[in-house]
Amino acid sequence: MGDLYILNTRCQLTNTIQKAFEDKGYTVKISEESGVTDENLRGAKGFTAICIFVNKKIEPRQVDILKENGNKLILHCSAGYDNSPTVELKEAGIRAARVPSYSPGSIAEYAVTQIMALAKNTHMSYVMTKKADFDITSLQCLLLENKTCGVIGTGLIGKKTAQKISGLVEKVVCFDVYPDKEWIQTLNNAEYVDMDTLLRSSDFITIHVPLLPQTHHLINKESFEKMKDDVVLVNTSRGEIVHIPSLIEALESKKLWGVALDVFEGEKKYIFHDKSKEGFKDNPDLAKLATFEHVILSSHIAFYTDQAVEQITAKTLSNYEGFLGKEEMDNKAFIC
């Protein structure tokens, strides 16, 4: 009946992926609703593949629907794939693929931008001057060139971030379970340290680790207690890495200079949607976070650049054609 059923990403990827597939002669349908309801998934009946983005999640129980549909492949147009039940998919004989890497520089640039915005109070100055308030009493900034930046996780994105921030700060300290000792030598002011040392010595901390059982709530009450006063924290990896109640407690105690969260626990209900009418009434922790002047919440947009959209689109199409046998299959991209 068809080739690709796109669970509407609510961003430009829906249009670019649709066009790329249709230009190659494939049949594409876009879901009418954005949620991953049972009814929405049944709309994929007869389609070879379903395309899913980070703001969607397929539940294990819904795999039976995919089997009934005759779906053969889940195409993640993202690097992360914790939003589909790979064990159940494999048992059902349904393959799944992802985009292992796309424009790591996009996310790295965003992380550095947020460090700069918080250190220089750009966000506060912007809001104040819109109201003709040019008082600078509360706008004293942080100098970067005599500070230390901690980078948690040195995969492709963490490495890019360390490279970009290294010219702005005095020292970069990195932590990774599998340190790349050859790469670290390319930065003359960087070194690997243990996690405790990173937390205790960093003025800025940026997180770039995948969501795994061992990284779930990696940044928690104990972590905040180890950090220096007036630290800046940025998370562009996965929301569940940071324990939100502990973060709120640290903010209330004035431990932190500022926080930028492009990802946050419970984000799927909010990201890519206009929730201005409802607000955060269903999530008191997020409602509390939004009241702090030095907290920047954004809608999982660190990846969202022209280059990233192009690369994600191209790799998603390539994964599909690899599955069909029209080009060589990239085994690194296929999860199951």
Secondary structure, DSSP 8 states (H G I E B T S, - for coil): -EEEEE---SSTHHHHHHHHHHHTT--EEE-SSSS--HHHHHTTTTEEEEEE-TT----GGGHHHHHHHT--EEEESSS--TTS-HHHHHHTT-EEE----S-HHHHHHHHHHHHHHHHTTHHHHHHHHHTT----TT-----STT-EEEEE--SHHHHHHHHHHHTTSSEEEEE-SS--HHHHTTSTTEEE--HHHHHHH-SEEEE-----TTTTT-B-HHHHHHS-TTEEEEE-S-GGGB-HHHHHHHHHTT-EEEEEESS-TTGGGTTTS--TTTTTTT-HHHHHHTT-TTEEE--S-TT-SHHHHHHHHHHHHHHHHHHHTSS---TTTB--
